[in-house]
Each structure stands twice: as C-alpha cells, then as structure tokens.
Amino acid sequence: MKYLAPLVLSILVLCVRPGLAATVAAASETKGKTCRMEQQCHWDNFKKICVYVKVCR
C-alpha cells in the first residue's frame, strides 16, 4: 500500500506533458481564465511528495 502512492504519482508525472498544459491553457483562455498545471511539493515523513494541480486565474 505504501508503494501505491509513488507509483500513481510517477504515472501522473509521465502522463502530463508540456503540450497538454499549453492545450489546457489555450482552451481556457476563451472563457476569460488562463489555466496551467503547476507542481506543488511538501515534505511528509522526510520524503518529498510532489503533485501536479490545475491552477486557473
């Protein structure tokens, strides 16, 4: 179970491509907002945990 989270995160990182973020941003600009994928990291039990989140402004 403890190896499931890093596996899911690594799959997510490999699936997110720079072109995808640009496509999301271009599609969202028509609505008046710009969106992009940002990486947010935190430390948990001396391990760095990073996830990608969609940020729209």
C-alpha positions, -999 to 999 in steps of 0.1 A, spaced: 0 0 0 28 24 8 42 19 -27 9 27 -44 11 65 -40 46 69 -55 36 47 -84 4 67 -91 24 100 -88 51 87 -112 24 77 -137 8 111 -134 41 128 -140 48 107 -171 13 114 -185 14 152 -181 32 166 -210 41 203 -216 19 203 -247 -11 192 -226 -7 221 -203 -5 245 -232 -36 230 -247 -55 233 -214 -44 270 -211 -54 278 -247 -88 262 -243 -94 280 -211 -84 315 -224 -116 317 -244 -136 317 -211 -115 346 -197 -93 325 -175 -59 310 -181 -52 276 -167 -20 256 -163 -6 226 -145 17 235 -115 38 213 -94 32 216 -56 56 198 -32 56 192 5 76 170 29 59 140 46 80 117 69 113 130 55 101 123 19 93 150 -7 58 145 -21 50 164 -53 17 165 -71 5 184 -102 -26 206 -98 -46 226 -123 -44 264 -115 -68 288 -132 -65 326 -128 
